[in-house]
C-alpha cells in the first residue's frame, strides 16, 4: 500500500509540470451531507506521450483505490512533526483513486471524502499540498526536520463553503496580502507550466437552481440541479475568488 502511495506522490510531482484540468466537485443531499471530490485530469500528458516512441512495458491500465486512513495510521503519523501530523490527519479523511488507461489515453486522479455538512470542506485545492508532505525527504531535510510544511504555514487565502436553507455560498478571503502578492509574482514566473491548465467547479444540489451570482457564466445540467463553471489556472492563481459563487435553490 505504501508503494502505491509513493507512486501517487511521484505522479503528482510529475504531472505538476504538465497542463492539467482540475475540477472541484461537490454533491449535496437533502439533509446537507454529501461528497466532495477534487478531480485531476492529466490526460493531456498522455496525449503528449503518445507522440513519443514508447517502448515501456508498464501496465496498460490501472484502476487503484487507496484509503488514506489505512496508510496514515497513528504509528505512521509519529514519523512526522506535530505541525505536519495535523495536516496529514486532514488528508487521512480522503480516499484516492487513480485511473490510468494507456490505450484510451486517460489519466485521472480523484481525492474524495464524505461530509456531514458542507462547511467541513476547507481549501480543497490544497489537499495536494498535504499529499506532498509524504514525498521522500533527503538527508538534509531529515537532519534539520525541514519538511514541506513551510508553504502551508502562511497561506494567502482561505475558501469556505456554506449551505443554509436554500442558499449555497463559496467564499474566498485573502488572509495575508504580502504572501498573496508573492503568489502573484510566482504565478507569473511559472505561468508556462500551467498555460493550458484549467480549474472548474461542478456542484450538484438536492433541488433545482433558481439563480446564481454568475448566471451569465455558468452552465446548468438539463435537470437544473448541477452547475458547471471553469476558468484558466492562470486566472485562478491571480484571483482565487474568481470561482466564488452564491446559489439560490427552488423548493
N, C-alpha and C positions, 0 to 999 in steps of 0.2 A: 504493500500500500504506500509506503514511504517513497519507493522508487517511482510510483505513479505521480506522487505529489511533486517530487523534484523534477519530473518530466514536465508537469504542468507549469511550474515556476520557470523552468528554462524556456518553455514555449512562449510564455507571456513576455519574457525578456526579448525573445527573437522577434515576435510579431510587433513589438513596440516600435521597431524600425521600419515597419511597413504600414501602408494605409489600411485601416480597418473601419468597419461600421459598428458603432456601439448603439444599443437600444436599451432604454430603461423601461422595463415592462412591469406594470402593476395591475393586478386583478383584485378588485374589491367585491366581497359578497354583501348580502343584505344586512348581516349582523356587524359589518365593519371589519371583519377579519379578511384575510386574503393571502396572496402570494406576490413576492417581488422577485424579479429576475433581471440581472444585468447580462445582456447577451453581447458577445463579441464575435462578429462575423469577419473572419480573416480569410475568406475565400479568394480575395484579390491576390493574396500571397500565393495561393495555389495556382492562380492563372499565370502569374509571372514564372513560377517554377515549371509550368507546363511547356514553356518555350525553351527550356534548357534541356541538355542531354542528360536525362535522369537514368542512371544505371543502378540506383539503390534498390535493395531488395527488402525494404521495410514493409510493415503491414500496409495492405491496400485499404483497409477500413478499420477504424477504431470507434467504438461507442462505449465509453467508460464513465462510470459514475463513482464519485468519491464523497463520502460523508465526512465533512471536515472534523466533526467532534470525535470521530473514531480515531483520527490521527492526532489531533491536538488534545490529548488527554492530560490529566494533571501531571503525570510523570514527564511527559514531553515538554509541557509548558515550563517546568522548572529549569530547563536549559536556557531560558531567556530572562532578560532583565525584567524588573517589576513593571516598567513602563510598556515594554513590548508584550508582556503577558496580558495586560489589559486590552491591548489592541487585538491580540490573537484570540482572546476569548470571544470578541465580537465576530471574528472570522469563523470561529468554530460553530456558529449558528447556521452557516451556509452549507449547501451541498453543491458540488461541482460536477458538471457533465461535459465531457469532451467528445465531439463528433467530428471524425476525420474520414473523408472518403476520397481517395486518390483519383479514382476513375471519374467521379462526378465533380471533382474539384471543389469540395466542400470542406471547410474547417470552421467550426463554431464552438465556442466555449460559453457555457452558461454557469452563472453563480446565483443560486436562488435559495430562498428561505420562506417559510410561512410567518405570518404575523397575526396578532390578535387585534391590533389597532395600527392604522397606517402611520401614526406618529412614531412607531418603533423604527421606521426607516430613517436613517441618518446618513447624509453624504454618501449616497450609494456608489458613485463612481470611484470613491476612494477605497473600495473593497480590494482592488488590485494593489493599492499601496500596501495594505496589510499583508496581502499574499507575498509581496516582495520581501517581507521580513524573514521568510522561510528560505530565501536563496542561500546557498553555501557561502560562508564567510571565510575570508582569507586569514592568515595567521595574525596579521596586524590588527584586524578588526576584533579577533577573539581576545588578544592580549590587552587591548585598550578598552574592551567592552563597547566598542563603537558599533552601532547597528543601523539599520535603515529607519530607525525611529525619527531621526533628525528632521526629515522633510515633513513629518506628520505633526511635529510639535507646534508649528506656527502656521496652521492652515489659514489662508487669507479669507476664506468664506465658509459658511455653513448653509446647508439646504435642509429645510424642514417640510414635513407633509402633514396635513390635517384633513379630516373628513368628519364634518358635523352636520347632522340633518340632511339637507340637500346640497351642501356646499363642500367642494374639494378644493384645497389650495396647496400649491407647491411654491415655496418662497425661499429665495436665496438672499443671505445677508453678508455683506463684506465685514469681516471682523478685524482685519489688520490691513490698513491702507498701504503701509510700507511694503509688506510682504506681497500684497496684491500687485503693486507697481513692479516689483521684482518678477512676479509671474508673467506679467505682460511683456517684459523685456525678454524673458526666457522663451516665451511662446513665439515671439517674433524671430528670435535667433534659431529656433528649432522648427520653424514652420514647414520646412522641406520634408520633415518626417511624417507629417500628417496632412499634407496638402490635399489629398483626396479623401481623407477620413471624415466621417460624419458622426453626429451624436443625436439620437432621436428619443422620443418618448412614445409609448403605446400604453394608454390607460384604459382599462375596462371597468365599467361601473354596473351596479345591480339594476339601475333604471336608465331610461333614455336621457340623453343630454339635451337640456333646454337651450343653454347658451354657454359661451366661454369668453374669456378676456382676449382670445386670439381667434375669433370666428373667421377672420379674413385669411388666416394662415394654416389652420389645421385641416385635416381630412377626417371624415367620420365613416364608420362602417355602415353597412346597409341597415342594421337594426338600431343605429344611432346610440349604441351603448359603448363604443370604443372610439377613441380619438387617436390620431397619429400626427406627430409634428417632428420635423427633422431640420437640423442646421449643420453647417460645416463645423468640424472640430476647431478650426481656426477661430470662428466666431464665438464658439463656446468658451475657448480658452481666454479670449479677450473679455468676454462678458458672460459669466456663468449664470446670470439671472435671465439670460435670453430664453431659457426654457421654462421659466416660471409661468404659472397659469392658474386661473381661477375658473372652476367649472360649477355650473348650476344644473341640477338634475330635475327631471319631471317626477311626479308621483302618481 
